[in-house]
């Protein structure tokens, strides 16, 4: 992709690009994250976008496209499809075909479409909790029966309750399994053995799988490797809708562009038919940003991961001073930390932290009462202030 002409000064931008300590002011910038608390002294660390400027190549590509001046309906050009194919091959060892790719305005319509093309009203959809809220609402909106199973903490890690999971999958009315991998909000990267055990259940009970893998390119733990669920076998690939996007990794969620990878032609046709007329076309700038990020964003991605690891170290050190706040497992992926604050004794912990000037995600929204989710994709100085305010709130808790 050609970078912009002389009006844009890439040399100046590159000098700033990897300085994650210095970020643009987001208050008043049409940011959902920051608008929520625009009139209050509350630092937002809730919705899952980072405060970092996107990679310089992404900014350059979007500016170049904007300079064209005509913003009609976009085409899914061969170049952006090739960028996805090459990225998935290079990062995940999965050889996909361009025709398997379906672009969408975001991944949430993909969750709904998978449920609707693989089940009928009244049939069941299995998910686990706590989990990304659309996993909980999509079955209900689609008039399906949600089967919600709690994740369990075993041998120092979050995993599935295998006995209950199989019992749920074995029910005659169960047709769909929703998988979040890496797992939001627990930030788990499932190992291959876990995924193979899950795949065995999928094949045994003939389920379709919606695998949301939007955080798969932000692996923080160098000792683990993300495995795309559909790569386990051709049979699993034929049962799976894989959802991915550049949005979380490269901080371009506002450009509304995600994609589904569906190898099975019949499932793909049903999926596209459901989406037709219900999901908006992808954003013209989202396509440009996706291509630029996947083709040129690797140095930035690596630098971002390293910075996030440093932020995570800071969180773990600070939590040692906050009895009653528990991070059960160090996040292995993403920029999200799931904190158990139930021991603090607050009736509404989310509200108490808001009073203390911190805007977490409310654990109740994920099916995790007594928890909050911290978005640590922000400059370190801001994170230090969040942690300082947290400590003040913890120190006034009714019990610890």
C-alpha positions, 0 to 999 in steps of 0.5 A, a space after each residue: 500500500 502506497 503511503 501518503 504524499 507530501 501533506 503528511 509528514 511520516 518522519 515526524 509521526 514515526 518519531 512519536 509512534 512508539 512512545 506509548 507514554 504519550 497519547 492524544 487527548 481523548 476527552 471531547 474526541 467522540 470517544 465512547 470510552 471517554 464520553 461516558 465520564 466527560 463531566 466527572 473526575 473519573 478515569 475510564 478504563 472500561 470498554 475494550 479500546 486502548 488509548 494508544 495512537 494506531 500504527 503510523 502506517 495505519 494513520 498514513 493509509 487512512 489519511 491518504 484515503 481521506 484525501 481522495 475526497 469521495 467516500 462511496 460504498 467500498 469494494 472488498 478489493 483483492 488486496 485486502 483479502 490477500 492481506 488477511 490471507 497472508 496474515 492468518 498464514 504468517 501468524 497462525 499457520 492457517 492456509 485459508 482461501 479468500 472466498 472463505 472471508 466475509 467482512 462485517 461492520 463488527 464481530 457482534 453481527 457474526 455472533 448473531 448470524 452464527 446462532 441464527 444460521 445453525 439453530 432454530 428458535 427454542 433450541 439451545 446455545 452453550 456459553 460460559 461465564 463470565 464472558 463478553 456480554 454479547 455472548 449472553 445477550 445474542 441467544 436471548 435476542 435470537 429467541 434461543 435458550 442460553 445455557 450458561 456455565 461458569 468457568 472454573 479455576 483449577 491448578 492455577 488457571 481458568 478452564 472449563 467445567 468439563 463435566 457440566 460442559 459435556 452434559 450441556 452439549 449432549 442435550 438434544 436441543 443444543 446446537 451451538 457452542 460460543 467460544 471466546 479464544 483468547 477468553 474475554 474477560 479472563 484473558 486465558 489462552 487455551 492450550 491445544 489439549 484443552 481445545 482438542 478436548 473441546 473439539 471432541 465434544 463438538 464432533 461427538 454432539 454435532 455442534 456448530 461453533 462461533 469462535 471469537 478470536 479477536 484478541 488472538 494477536 495480542 498474546 502477552 505470555 511468551 510461554 503460550 501459543 494461540 491455536 486457532 480452533 478451526 485449525 485442529 482438523 478439517 472436520 472442526 473447520 467445517 463446523 466453525 465460524 471464526 471471527 477476527 479483526 484488526 480492531 483490538 490489536 491495532 486500536 482501530 475499533 471505531 473504523 468498524 471492520 471485522 471478518 468471519 472465516 468460514 471454510 464450509 460453503 453451506 455454512 458460509 452461504 447461510 451465514 451471509 444470507 442471515 447477515 444480508 440486510 441486517 449488518 451494515 457494510 464495512 467502513 471504507 476506512 476500516 478496510 484501508 486500516 485493516 490492510 495497512 495494519 496487517 501488512 505493515 503493523 508488525 513492529 508496532 504490534 510487538 512494541 505494544 505487547 512489550 508495553 502492555 507486559 510492563 503495565 501488567 507488571 505494574 498492576 501485579 506489584 500494586 495489587 500486593 498493597 491491596 488485600 481483598 483485590 484478587 487477580 487469580 491468573 496473570 492475563 495471557 492475552 489482550 489488555 484486560 484484567 479480571 479482578 475479584 473484589 468481592 472480599 471488599 464487602 461493597 454492595 456495589 463495587 463498581 459504583 464504589 470505584 466510580 466514587 473513587 474516580 475509576 471507571 471499570 467495566 462492571 462485572 455484572 455485565 459479564 455474568 461475574 458479580 463481585 468483579 470488575 474488569 480493568 482495561 490497562 491499554 493506556 499510558 503508564 502514568 495514567 495506569 499508576 493514577 488508576 492504581 493509586 485511586 484503587 488503593 484509596 477505595 480499597 482502604 475504605 472498604 467495609 471489610 478486607 
